[in-house]
Structures are given as structure tokens and as C-alpha cells.
Amino acid sequence: MKNKLSDLRDHLFVALENLADAEGDDLDKAVKKADAVSNVAKVIVDSARVEVEYIRHVGGQVESSVFIESKPAISGKS
């Protein structure tokens, strides 16, 4: 799987658009689906956060990242 955080943003915006467009029974379904997407997104973001913390811990000496498209800038380094 080669999804990135930018793909997650796209999925979240699709869920938001579906909520805006839904009415009646479709709205109930869209809310449940958006809630599920949100819960999965939180897990993905938490996982990426752990990855960033690891990169900080090793001083930024990481060739590539699973979630993050570009090497993150580590603030606070001298």
C-alpha cells in the first residue's frame, strides 16, 4: 500500500462533501460513514505522529518515510 497523508486528506474532504450533499436517510448513512472514516484517520495520524517522533529521536537520519511525502523539517535542532 502506498497511501500518503495527502491521500488521507483527500478521503476526508470526500467524506465532508458527502455529508454536505446528503439528505434524509442518506444523511444518516453519510454521518456513520464519516464517523468511521474519522476514526480510521485518527489512527493513521497517530501512527504518522509516532513516525515523526522516531525521526526526531534518531536526529532526522531516516532515508524515507511510510506516510510523509517529504523529509520533515525538525524544528528546534541546532
Distance bins in CASP14 RR format, pairs under 12 A and 6 or more apart:
PFRMAT RR
TARGET T0000
AUTHOR 0000-0000-0000
RMODE 2
METHOD distances of the structure
MODEL  1
1 7 0 0 0 0 1 0 0 0 0 0 0
1 44 0 0 0 0 0 1 0 0 0 0 0
1 66 0 0 0 0 1 0 0 0 0 0 0
1 67 0 0 0 0 0 1 0 0 0 0 0
2 64 0 0 0 0 0 1 0 0 0 0 0
2 66 0 0 0 0 1 0 0 0 0 0 0
2 67 0 0 0 0 0 1 0 0 0 0 0
2 69 0 0 0 0 0 1 0 0 0 0 0
3 9 0 0 0 0 0 1 0 0 0 0 0
3 10 0 0 0 0 1 0 0 0 0 0 0
3 11 0 0 0 0 1 0 0 0 0 0 0
3 40 0 0 0 0 0 1 0 0 0 0 0
3 41 0 0 0 0 0 1 0 0 0 0 0
3 44 0 0 0 0 1 0 0 0 0 0 0
3 47 0 0 0 0 0 1 0 0 0 0 0
3 48 0 0 0 0 0 1 0 0 0 0 0
3 66 0 0 0 0 1 0 0 0 0 0 0
3 67 0 0 0 0 1 0 0 0 0 0 0
3 68 0 0 0 0 0 1 0 0 0 0 0
3 69 0 0 0 0 0 1 0 0 0 0 0
4 10 0 0 0 0 1 0 0 0 0 0 0
4 11 0 0 0 0 0 1 0 0 0 0 0
4 44 0 0 0 0 0 1 0 0 0 0 0
4 48 0 0 0 0 1 0 0 0 0 0 0
4 51 0 0 0 0 0 1 0 0 0 0 0
4 64 0 0 0 0 0 1 0 0 0 0 0
4 65 0 0 0 0 1 0 0 0 0 0 0
4 66 0 0 0 0 1 0 0 0 0 0 0
4 67 1 0 0 1 0 0 0 0 0 0 0
4 68 1 0 0 1 0 0 0 0 0 0 0
4 69 1 0 1 0 0 0 0 0 0 0 0
4 70 0 0 0 0 1 0 0 0 0 0 0
5 11 0 0 0 0 0 1 0 0 0 0 0
5 12 0 0 0 0 0 1 0 0 0 0 0
5 41 0 0 0 0 1 0 0 0 0 0 0
5 44 1 0 0 1 0 0 0 0 0 0 0
5 45 1 0 0 1 0 0 0 0 0 0 0
5 47 0 0 0 0 0 1 0 0 0 0 0
5 48 1 0 0 1 0 0 0 0 0 0 0
5 49 0 0 0 0 0 1 0 0 0 0 0
5 51 0 0 0 0 0 1 0 0 0 0 0
5 52 0 0 0 0 0 1 0 0 0 0 0
5 65 0 0 0 0 1 0 0 0 0 0 0
5 66 0 0 0 0 0 1 0 0 0 0 0
5 67 1 0 1 0 0 0 0 0 0 0 0
5 68 1 0 0 1 0 0 0 0 0 0 0
5 69 1 0 0 1 0 0 0 0 0 0 0
5 70 0 0 0 0 0 1 0 0 0 0 0
5 72 0 0 0 0 0 1 0 0 0 0 0
6 12 0 0 0 0 0 1 0 0 0 0 0
6 13 0 0 0 0 0 1 0 0 0 0 0
6 44 0 0 0 0 0 1 0 0 0 0 0
6 48 0 0 0 0 0 1 0 0 0 0 0
6 67 0 0 0 0 1 0 0 0 0 0 0
6 68 0 0 0 0 1 0 0 0 0 0 0
6 69 1 0 0 1 0 0 0 0 0 0 0
6 70 0 0 0 0 0 1 0 0 0 0 0
7 13 0 0 0 0 0 1 0 0 0 0 0
7 14 0 0 0 0 0 1 0 0 0 0 0
7 41 0 0 0 0 0 1 0 0 0 0 0
7 44 0 0 0 0 1 0 0 0 0 0 0
7 48 0 0 0 0 0 1 0 0 0 0 0
7 67 0 0 0 0 1 0 0 0 0 0 0
7 68 0 0 0 0 0 1 0 0 0 0 0
7 69 0 0 0 0 1 0 0 0 0 0 0
8 14 0 0 0 0 0 1 0 0 0 0 0
8 15 0 0 0 0 0 1 0 0 0 0 0
8 37 0 0 0 0 1 0 0 0 0 0 0
8 38 0 0 0 0 0 1 0 0 0 0 0
8 40 0 0 0 0 1 0 0 0 0 0 0
8 41 1 0 1 0 0 0 0 0 0 0 0
8 42 0 0 0 0 0 1 0 0 0 0 0
8 43 0 0 0 0 0 1 0 0 0 0 0
8 44 1 0 1 0 0 0 0 0 0 0 0
8 45 1 0 0 1 0 0 0 0 0 0 0
8 46 0 0 0 0 0 1 0 0 0 0 0
8 47 0 0 0 0 0 1 0 0 0 0 0
8 48 0 0 0 0 1 0 0 0 0 0 0
8 67 0 0 0 0 1 0 0 0 0 0 0
8 68 0 0 0 0 0 1 0 0 0 0 0
8 69 0 0 0 0 0 1 0 0 0 0 0
9 15 0 0 0 0 0 1 0 0 0 0 0
9 16 0 0 0 0 0 1 0 0 0 0 0
9 37 0 0 0 0 0 1 0 0 0 0 0
9 41 0 0 0 0 1 0 0 0 0 0 0
9 44 0 0 0 0 0 1 0 0 0 0 0
9 45 0 0 0 0 0 1 0 0 0 0 0
9 48 0 0 0 0 0 1 0 0 0 0 0
9 67 0 0 0 0 0 1 0 0 0 0 0
9 69 0 0 0 0 0 1 0 0 0 0 0
10 16 0 0 0 0 0 1 0 0 0 0 0
10 17 0 0 0 0 0 1 0 0 0 0 0
10 37 0 0 0 0 0 1 0 0 0 0 0
10 41 0 0 0 0 0 1 0 0 0 0 0
11 17 0 0 0 0 0 1 0 0 0 0 0
11 18 0 0 0 0 0 1 0 0 0 0 0
11 33 0 0 0 0 0 1 0 0 0 0 0
11 34 0 0 0 0 0 1 0 0 0 0 0
11 36 0 0 0 0 0 1 0 0 0 0 0
11 37 1 0 0 1 0 0 0 0 0 0 0
11 38 0 0 0 0 0 1 0 0 0 0 0
11 40 0 0 0 0 1 0 0 0 0 0 0
11 41 1 0 0 1 0 0 0 0 0 0 0
11 44 0 0 0 0 1 0 0 0 0 0 0
12 18 0 0 0 0 0 1 0 0 0 0 0
12 19 0 0 0 0 0 1 0 0 0 0 0
12 33 0 0 0 0 0 1 0 0 0 0 0
12 34 0 0 0 0 1 0 0 0 0 0 0
12 36 0 0 0 0 0 1 0 0 0 0 0
12 37 1 0 0 1 0 0 0 0 0 0 0
12 38 1 0 0 1 0 0 0 0 0 0 0
12 39 0 0 0 0 0 1 0 0 0 0 0
12 40 0 0 0 0 0 1 0 0 0 0 0
12 41 1 0 1 0 0 0 0 0 0 0 0
12 42 0 0 0 0 0 1 0 0 0 0 0
12 44 0 0 0 0 0 1 0 0 0 0 0
12 45 0 0 0 0 0 1 0 0 0 0 0
13 19 0 0 0 0 0 1 0 0 0 0 0
13 20 0 0 0 0 0 1 0 0 0 0 0
13 34 0 0 0 0 0 1 0 0 0 0 0
13 37 0 0 0 0 0 1 0 0 0 0 0
13 41 0 0 0 0 0 1 0 0 0 0 0
14 20 0 0 0 0 0 1 0 0 0 0 0
14 21 0 0 0 0 0 1 0 0 0 0 0
14 30 0 0 0 0 0 1 0 0 0 0 0
14 33 0 0 0 0 0 1 0 0 0 0 0
14 34 0 0 0 0 1 0 0 0 0 0 0
14 37 0 0 0 0 1 0 0 0 0 0 0
14 41 0 0 0 0 0 1 0 0 0 0 0
15 21 0 0 0 0 0 1 0 0 0 0 0
15 22 0 0 0 0 0 1 0 0 0 0 0
15 29 0 0 0 0 0 1 0 0 0 0 0
15 30 1 0 0 1 0 0 0 0 0 0 0
15 31 0 0 0 0 1 0 0 0 0 0 0
15 32 0 0 0 0 0 1 0 0 0 0 0
15 33 1 0 0 1 0 0 0 0 0 0 0
15 34 1 0 1 0 0 0 0 0 0 0 0
15 35 0 0 0 0 1 0 0 0 0 0 0
15 36 0 0 0 0 1 0 0 0 0 0 0
15 37 1 0 1 0 0 0 0 0 0 0 0
15 38 1 0 0 1 0 0 0 0 0 0 0
15 39 0 0 0 0 0 1 0 0 0 0 0
15 40 0 0 0 0 0 1 0 0 0 0 0
15 41 0 0 0 0 1 0 0 0 0 0 0
16 22 0 0 0 0 0 1 0 0 0 0 0
16 30 0 0 0 0 1 0 0 0 0 0 0
16 31 0 0 0 0 0 1 0 0 0 0 0
16 33 0 0 0 0 0 1 0 0 0 0 0
16 34 1 0 0 1 0 0 0 0 0 0 0
16 37 0 0 0 0 1 0 0 0 0 0 0
16 38 0 0 0 0 0 1 0 0 0 0 0
16 41 0 0 0 0 0 1 0 0 0 0 0
17 30 0 0 0 0 1 0 0 0 0 0 0
17 34 0 0 0 0 0 1 0 0 0 0 0
17 37 0 0 0 0 0 1 0 0 0 0 0
18 26 0 0 0 0 1 0 0 0 0 0 0
18 27 0 0 0 0 1 0 0 0 0 0 0
18 29 0 0 0 0 1 0 0 0 0 0 0
18 30 1 0 1 0 0 0 0 0 0 0 0
18 31 0 0 0 0 1 0 0 0 0 0 0
18 32 0 0 0 0 0 1 0 0 0 0 0
18 33 1 0 0 1 0 0 0 0 0 0 0
18 34 1 0 0 1 0 0 0 0 0 0 0
18 37 0 0 0 0 1 0 0 0 0 0 0
19 26 0 0 0 0 1 0 0 0 0 0 0
19 27 1 0 0 1 0 0 0 0 0 0 0
19 28 0 0 0 0 0 1 0 0 0 0 0
19 29 0 0 0 0 0 1 0 0 0 0 0
19 30 1 0 1 0 0 0 0 0 0 0 0
19 31 1 0 0 1 0 0 0 0 0 0 0
19 32 0 0 0 0 0 1 0 0 0 0 0
19 33 0 0 0 0 1 0 0 0 0 0 0
19 34 1 0 1 0 0 0 0 0 0 0 0
19 35 0 0 0 0 0 1 0 0 0 0 0
19 37 0 0 0 0 0 1 0 0 0 0 0
19 38 0 0 0 0 0 1 0 0 0 0 0
20 26 0 0 0 0 0 1 0 0 0 0 0
20 27 0 0 0 0 1 0 0 0 0 0 0
20 30 0 0 0 0 1 0 0 0 0 0 0
20 31 0 0 0 0 0 1 0 0 0 0 0
20 34 0 0 0 0 0 1 0 0 0 0 0
21 27 0 0 0 0 1 0 0 0 0 0 0
21 29 0 0 0 0 0 1 0 0 0 0 0
21 30 1 0 0 1 0 0 0 0 0 0 0
21 34 0 0 0 0 0 1 0 0 0 0 0
22 28 0 0 0 0 1 0 0 0 0 0 0
22 29 1 0 0 1 0 0 0 0 0 0 0
22 30 1 1 0 0 0 0 0 0 0 0 0
22 31 1 0 0 1 0 0 0 0 0 0 0
22 32 0 0 0 0 0 1 0 0 0 0 0
22 33 0 0 0 0 1 0 0 0 0 0 0
22 34 0 0 0 0 1 0 0 0 0 0 0
23 29 0 0 0 0 0 1 0 0 0 0 0
23 30 0 0 0 0 1 0 0 0 0 0 0
23 31 0 0 0 0 0 1 0 0 0 0 0
24 30 0 0 0 0 1 0 0 0 0 0 0
24 31 0 0 0 0 0 1 0 0 0 0 0
25 31 0 0 0 0 0 1 0 0 0 0 0
25 32 0 0 0 0 0 1 0 0 0 0 0
26 32 0 0 0 0 0 1 0 0 0 0 0
26 33 0 0 0 0 0 1 0 0 0 0 0
26 34 0 0 0 0 0 1 0 0 0 0 0
27 33 0 0 0 0 0 1 0 0 0 0 0
27 34 0 0 0 0 0 1 0 0 0 0 0
28 34 0 0 0 0 0 1 0 0 0 0 0
28 35 0 0 0 0 0 1 0 0 0 0 0
29 35 0 0 0 0 0 1 0 0 0 0 0
29 36 0 0 0 0 0 1 0 0 0 0 0
30 36 0 0 0 0 0 1 0 0 0 0 0
30 37 0 0 0 0 0 1 0 0 0 0 0
31 37 0 0 0 0 0 1 0 0 0 0 0
31 38 0 0 0 0 0 1 0 0 0 0 0
32 38 0 0 0 0 0 1 0 0 0 0 0
32 39 0 0 0 0 0 1 0 0 0 0 0
33 39 0 0 0 0 0 1 0 0 0 0 0
33 40 0 0 0 0 0 1 0 0 0 0 0
34 40 0 0 0 0 0 1 0 0 0 0 0
34 41 0 0 0 0 0 1 0 0 0 0 0
35 41 0 0 0 0 0 1 0 0 0 0 0
35 42 0 0 0 0 0 1 0 0 0 0 0
36 42 0 0 0 0 0 1 0 0 0 0 0
36 43 0 0 0 0 0 1 0 0 0 0 0
37 43 0 0 0 0 0 1 0 0 0 0 0
37 44 0 0 0 0 0 1 0 0 0 0 0
38 44 0 0 0 0 0 1 0 0 0 0 0
38 45 0 0 0 0 0 1 0 0 0 0 0
39 45 0 0 0 0 0 1 0 0 0 0 0
39 46 0 0 0 0 0 1 0 0 0 0 0
40 46 0 0 0 0 0 1 0 0 0 0 0
40 47 0 0 0 0 0 1 0 0 0 0 0
41 47 0 0 0 0 0 1 0 0 0 0 0
41 48 0 0 0 0 0 1 0 0 0 0 0
41 67 0 0 0 0 0 1 0 0 0 0 0
42 48 0 0 0 0 0 1 0 0 0 0 0
42 49 0 0 0 0 0 1 0 0 0 0 0
43 49 0 0 0 0 0 1 0 0 0 0 0
43 50 0 0 0 0 0 1 0 0 0 0 0
43 67 0 0 0 0 0 1 0 0 0 0 0
44 50 0 0 0 0 0 1 0 0 0 0 0
44 51 0 0 0 0 0 1 0 0 0 0 0
44 66 0 0 0 0 0 1 0 0 0 0 0
44 67 1 0 0 1 0 0 0 0 0 0 0
44 68 0 0 0 0 0 1 0 0 0 0 0
45 51 0 0 0 0 0 1 0 0 0 0 0
45 52 0 0 0 0 0 1 0 0 0 0 0
45 67 0 0 0 0 1 0 0 0 0 0 0
45 68 0 0 0 0 0 1 0 0 0 0 0
46 52 0 0 0 0 0 1 0 0 0 0 0
46 53 0 0 0 0 0 1 0 0 0 0 0
46 67 0 0 0 0 0 1 0 0 0 0 0
47 53 0 0 0 0 0 1 0 0 0 0 0
47 54 0 0 0 0 0 1 0 0 0 0 0
47 65 0 0 0 0 0 1 0 0 0 0 0
47 66 0 0 0 0 1 0 0 0 0 0 0
47 67 1 0 0 1 0 0 0 0 0 0 0
47 68 0 0 0 0 0 1 0 0 0 0 0
48 54 0 0 0 0 0 1 0 0 0 0 0
48 55 0 0 0 0 0 1 0 0 0 0 0
48 65 0 0 0 0 1 0 0 0 0 0 0
48 66 0 0 0 0 1 0 0 0 0 0 0
48 67 1 0 1 0 0 0 0 0 0 0 0
48 68 1 0 0 1 0 0 0 0 0 0 0
48 69 0 0 0 0 0 1 0 0 0 0 0
48 72 0 0 0 0 1 0 0 0 0 0 0
49 55 0 0 0 0 0 1 0 0 0 0 0
49 56 0 0 0 0 0 1 0 0 0 0 0
49 67 0 0 0 0 1 0 0 0 0 0 0
49 68 0 0 0 0 0 1 0 0 0 0 0
49 72 0 0 0 0 0 1 0 0 0 0 0
50 56 0 0 0 0 0 1 0 0 0 0 0
50 57 0 0 0 0 0 1 0 0 0 0 0
50 65 0 0 0 0 0 1 0 0 0 0 0
50 66 0 0 0 0 0 1 0 0 0 0 0
50 67 0 0 0 0 1 0 0 0 0 0 0
50 68 0 0 0 0 0 1 0 0 0 0 0
51 57 0 0 0 0 0 1 0 0 0 0 0
51 58 0 0 0 0 0 1 0 0 0 0 0
51 60 0 0 0 0 0 1 0 0 0 0 0
51 62 0 0 0 0 1 0 0 0 0 0 0
51 64 0 0 0 0 0 1 0 0 0 0 0
51 65 1 0 0 1 0 0 0 0 0 0 0
51 66 1 0 0 1 0 0 0 0 0 0 0
51 67 1 0 1 0 0 0 0 0 0 0 0
51 68 1 0 0 1 0 0 0 0 0 0 0
51 71 0 0 0 0 0 1 0 0 0 0 0
51 72 0 0 0 0 1 0 0 0 0 0 0
52 58 0 0 0 0 0 1 0 0 0 0 0
52 59 0 0 0 0 0 1 0 0 0 0 0
52 60 0 0 0 0 1 0 0 0 0 0 0
52 62 0 0 0 0 0 1 0 0 0 0 0
52 65 0 0 0 0 1 0 0 0 0 0 0
52 66 0 0 0 0 0 1 0 0 0 0 0
52 67 0 0 0 0 1 0 0 0 0 0 0
52 68 1 0 0 1 0 0 0 0 0 0 0
52 71 0 0 0 0 0 1 0 0 0 0 0
52 72 1 0 1 0 0 0 0 0 0 0 0
52 73 0 0 0 0 0 1 0 0 0 0 0
52 74 0 0 0 0 1 0 0 0 0 0 0
52 75 0 0 0 0 0 1 0 0 0 0 0
53 59 0 0 0 0 0 1 0 0 0 0 0
53 60 0 0 0 0 0 1 0 0 0 0 0
53 62 0 0 0 0 0 1 0 0 0 0 0
53 72 0 0 0 0 0 1 0 0 0 0 0
53 74 0 0 0 0 0 1 0 0 0 0 0
54 60 0 0 0 0 1 0 0 0 0 0 0
54 61 0 0 0 0 0 1 0 0 0 0 0
54 62 1 0 0 1 0 0 0 0 0 0 0
54 65 0 0 0 0 1 0 0 0 0 0 0
54 66 0 0 0 0 0 1 0 0 0 0 0
54 67 0 0 0 0 0 1 0 0 0 0 0
54 68 0 0 0 0 0 1 0 0 0 0 0
54 72 0 0 0 0 0 1 0 0 0 0 0
54 74 0 0 0 0 0 1 0 0 0 0 0
55 61 0 0 0 0 1 0 0 0 0 0 0
55 62 1 0 1 0 0 0 0 0 0 0 0
55 63 0 0 0 0 0 1 0 0 0 0 0
55 64 0 0 0 0 0 1 0 0 0 0 0
55 65 1 0 0 1 0 0 0 0 0 0 0
55 66 0 0 0 0 0 1 0 0 0 0 0
55 67 0 0 0 0 0 1 0 0 0 0 0
55 68 0 0 0 0 1 0 0 0 0 0 0
55 70 0 0 0 0 0 1 0 0 0 0 0
55 71 0 0 0 0 1 0 0 0 0 0 0
55 72 1 0 0 1 0 0 0 0 0 0 0
55 73 0 0 0 0 0 1 0 0 0 0 0
55 74 1 0 0 1 0 0 0 0 0 0 0
55 77 0 0 0 0 0 1 0 0 0 0 0
56 62 0 0 0 0 1 0 0 0 0 0 0
56 72 0 0 0 0 1 0 0 0 0 0 0
56 73 0 0 0 0 0 1 0 0 0 0 0
56 74 1 0 1 0 0 0 0 0 0 0 0
56 75 0 0 0 0 1 0 0 0 0 0 0
56 76 0 0 0 0 1 0 0 0 0 0 0
56 77 0 0 0 0 1 0 0 0 0 0 0
57 74 0 0 0 0 0 1 0 0 0 0 0
58 65 0 0 0 0 0 1 0 0 0 0 0
58 74 0 0 0 0 0 1 0 0 0 0 0
59 71 0 0 0 0 0 1 0 0 0 0 0
59 72 0 0 0 0 0 1 0 0 0 0 0
59 74 1 0 0 1 0 0 0 0 0 0 0
59 76 0 0 0 0 0 1 0 0 0 0 0
59 77 1 0 0 1 0 0 0 0 0 0 0
59 78 0 0 0 0 0 1 0 0 0 0 0
60 68 0 0 0 0 0 1 0 0 0 0 0
60 71 1 0 0 1 0 0 0 0 0 0 0
60 72 0 0 0 0 1 0 0 0 0 0 0
60 73 0 0 0 0 1 0 0 0 0 0 0
60 74 1 0 1 0 0 0 0 0 0 0 0
60 75 0 0 0 0 0 1 0 0 0 0 0
60 76 0 0 0 0 0 1 0 0 0 0 0
60 77 0 0 0 0 1 0 0 0 0 0 0
61 71 0 0 0 0 0 1 0 0 0 0 0
61 74 0 0 0 0 0 1 0 0 0 0 0
61 77 0 0 0 0 0 1 0 0 0 0 0
62 68 0 0 0 0 1 0 0 0 0 0 0
62 70 0 0 0 0 0 1 0 0 0 0 0
62 71 1 0 0 1 0 0 0 0 0 0 0
62 72 0 0 0 0 1 0 0 0 0 0 0
62 74 0 0 0 0 0 1 0 0 0 0 0
63 71 0 0 0 0 1 0 0 0 0 0 0
64 70 0 0 0 0 0 1 0 0 0 0 0
64 71 0 0 0 0 1 0 0 0 0 0 0
64 72 0 0 0 0 0 1 0 0 0 0 0
65 71 1 0 0 1 0 0 0 0 0 0 0
65 72 1 0 0 1 0 0 0 0 0 0 0
END
